[in-house]
Amino acid sequence: MATSQEPESHLSEHRSPAAPSATPFSHRQAEAVTGLPASRSAPARRRPPQSKIAQRVIPHHLRPVALRDELIELGDLFRAYQQRTEPDVALLANLHEREARAFTTWANVSGIESLRLETRCAEQAATAARFQHQQRTGGIADSDGPVVSRPLSGPTQGDHARAVLAHVADHTPLPGPEARLLVLMLTLRTANIGTGNLVGQDLTALGLTDPEDLLEKLTGRG
């Protein structure tokens, strides 16, 4: 006996819609939603270059402005002087005199007492440069008159100069003409001013092959 079967009911499957894929959030979307431009990181501000004189930083806020301009100009002039191939001690003395005046004003307006030490150093450097200029020109510079010549006119002065030359020739700690020339210059400078003080331009003017190496060897010999 045949049995009847109820037809299977076909249930429609309920499918959930696929989740939309995530899209990266852009600045333009932010502008569309808020109506305001998206914030962007501001570029870092570049600091203005520091100006220096005598290893001191010149403050940007230093007033009066004329003082700050003078200090900056002097720093540039000193650096330019160091690049010269020939010394000009008269110019160097003028720079140090301006430096002393500028540091005095700086100390007065700022109240920094250590700046007065820089003033004294500049004054001493100006005096030494003036004296070197007098020695090189063979006279004494007078503000109201011409240079006064000082030749070796006395009978004992020539003998003294020859004795110095003979001493240098016999007692130079290093061999060679360049060593004798450098020792001679140091000896004459010491005899005149009491100290054998030389600046870089002095060594350059001698035309030595390697003045730094020669000076280091001489100082190593005591």
C-alpha positions as a printed Julia matrix, in Angstrom:
222×3 Matrix{Float64}:
   0.0     0.0    0.0
   1.4     3.19  -1.15
   1.88    5.94   1.31
   1.84    9.49   0.29
   4.64   11.74   1.37
   4.2    15.38   1.96
   6.28   17.43  -0.34
   9.3    18.89   1.34
   8.96   22.5    2.03
  11.86   24.43   0.68
  12.88   27.11   3.1
  14.68   30.01   1.65
  18.0    30.56   3.27
  18.53   33.91   4.92
  21.94   35.22   4.13
  23.33   38.16   5.91
  24.86   40.74   3.61
  28.65   40.77   3.47
  30.31   43.31   5.7
  31.75   46.16   3.7
  35.53   46.2    3.5
  37.22   48.85   5.58
  38.67   51.74   3.62
  41.48   53.93   4.91
  40.43   57.22   6.39
  41.78   60.1    4.38
  42.2    63.81   4.97
  39.62   64.47   2.26
  37.03   62.35   4.07
  37.71   64.33   7.23
  37.17   67.54   5.35
  33.88   66.2    3.87
  32.55   65.13   7.28
  33.57   68.1    9.38
  33.7    70.76   6.74
  37.08   71.78   8.12
  40.5    71.07   6.67
  42.34   68.25   8.39
  45.08   69.34  10.73
  48.58   68.79   9.49
  51.78   68.87  11.51
  53.52   72.21  11.21
  57.1    72.13   9.92
  59.77   72.64  12.54
  61.1    76.17  12.67
  64.73   76.59  11.86
  66.74   78.38  14.47
  68.72   81.32  13.18
  72.48   80.73  13.15
  74.34   81.77  16.27
  76.8    84.63  16.05
  79.92   84.47  18.2
  82.82   86.62  19.26
  85.66   85.43  21.51
  83.85   82.09  21.96
  80.81   83.91  23.37
  77.37   83.62  21.78
  75.83   87.0   20.98
  72.19   86.92  22.23
  69.51   87.62  19.63
  67.67   89.83  22.11
  70.72   91.95  22.99
  69.97   95.64  22.99
  70.8    98.2   21.84
  70.75   96.82  18.32
  73.8    98.9   17.41
  75.83   97.03  20.05
  74.69   93.64  18.75
  75.53   94.66  15.17
  78.97   95.84  16.28
  79.7    92.55  18.05
  78.56   90.49  15.05
  80.66   92.6   12.68
  83.73   92.29  14.91
  83.32   88.51  15.07
  83.2    88.34  11.28
  86.23   90.64  10.96
  88.32   88.56  13.37
  87.48   85.37  11.47
  88.36   87.06   8.19
  91.66   88.25   9.67
  92.59   84.7   10.61
  92.3    83.76   6.93
  94.77   86.43   5.8
  98.02   85.25   4.28
  99.91   88.34   5.49
  99.62   89.85   8.98
  98.48   93.42   9.54
  99.09   94.08  13.23
  97.92   97.69  12.96
  94.55   96.45  11.73
  94.55   93.78  14.44
  95.19   96.41  17.11
  92.25   98.47  15.86
  89.99   95.42  15.98
  91.01   94.65  19.55
  90.4    98.27  20.59
  86.89   98.12  19.11
  86.39   94.77  20.82
  87.35   96.24  24.21
  84.88   99.1   23.82
  82.1    96.75  22.69
  82.64   94.37  25.6
  82.62   97.29  28.04
  79.23   98.41  26.72
  77.95   94.83  26.76
  78.98   94.45  30.41
  77.3    97.74  31.32
  73.94   96.95  29.7
  73.79   93.3   30.78
  75.41   93.39  34.21
  77.53   90.33  33.36
  80.77   90.99  35.22
  82.72   88.25  33.41
  82.51   90.37  30.26
  84.89   92.86  31.89
  87.56   90.18  31.83
  87.08   89.99  28.06
  87.52   93.76  27.98
  90.88   93.55  29.75
  92.04   90.73  27.47
  91.11   92.78  24.41
  92.93   95.83  25.77
  96.07   93.78  26.43
  95.88   92.25  22.95
  95.55   95.72  21.42
  98.6    96.95  23.33
 100.66   93.94  22.25
  99.61   94.37  18.62
 100.51   98.08  18.72
 103.94   97.23  20.09
 104.49   94.59  17.42
 103.56   97.15  14.78
 106.13   99.56  16.2
 108.8    96.85  16.13
 108.04   95.95  12.53
 108.05   99.53  11.3
 111.21  100.4   13.21
 109.7   103.34  15.02
 107.2   104.6   17.54
 103.82  105.5   16.14
 102.58  108.83  17.45
  98.98  109.91  16.97
 100.02  113.48  16.13
 103.12  112.84  14.06
 104.93  110.5   11.69
 106.7   107.3   12.64
 110.02  107.95  14.38
 112.84  105.82  13.0
 115.09  103.95  15.44
 118.12  102.58  13.58
 120.98  100.79  15.33
 123.21  103.85  15.29
 125.08  103.36  18.57
 128.44  101.53  18.58
 127.23   98.99  21.11
 123.9    98.3   19.44
 125.5    96.74  16.38
 127.72   94.6   18.58
 124.7    93.47  20.55
 122.83   92.49  17.38
 125.81   90.52  16.1
 126.13   88.78  19.46
 122.47   87.73  19.24
 122.97   86.35  15.73
 126.06   84.42  16.81
 124.25   83.0   19.82
 121.35   81.8   17.67
 123.71   80.22  15.14
 125.56   78.3   17.85
 122.67   77.33  20.11
 119.76   76.49  17.82
 118.22   73.28  19.24
 117.33   72.02  15.76
 119.42   71.94  12.58
 118.51   73.72   9.4
 118.03   77.32   8.24
 114.3    77.4    9.01
 114.89   76.44  12.63
 117.58   79.12  12.98
 115.27   81.72  11.43
 112.44   80.89  13.82
 114.73   80.87  16.86
 116.21   84.21  15.77
 112.77   85.78  15.55
 111.8    84.41  18.95
 115.07   85.65  20.47
 114.71   89.17  19.08
 111.08   89.37  20.11
 111.96   88.24  23.63
 114.84   90.71  23.87
 112.56   93.59  22.84
 109.33   92.96  24.73
 110.32   90.41  27.35
 108.27   87.51  25.96
 108.64   85.45  22.8
 105.03   85.89  21.7
 104.26   84.93  18.1
 100.94   84.83  16.28
  99.95   82.68  13.34
 100.54   85.51  10.88
 104.14   85.84  12.12
 104.84   82.22  11.23
 103.09   82.57   7.87
 105.16   85.64   6.99
 108.41   83.68   7.51
 107.52   81.36   4.63
 108.38   78.19   6.55
 107.65   74.81   4.99
 105.76   73.42   8.0
 105.71   76.05  10.76
 103.4    74.11  13.09
 105.6    71.02  13.05
 108.76   73.09  13.5
 107.3    75.04  16.41
 106.12   71.83  18.07
 109.61   70.34  17.79
 111.19   73.48  19.24
 108.84   73.59  22.2
 109.48   69.88  22.75
 113.18   70.67  23.15
 112.39   73.15  25.9
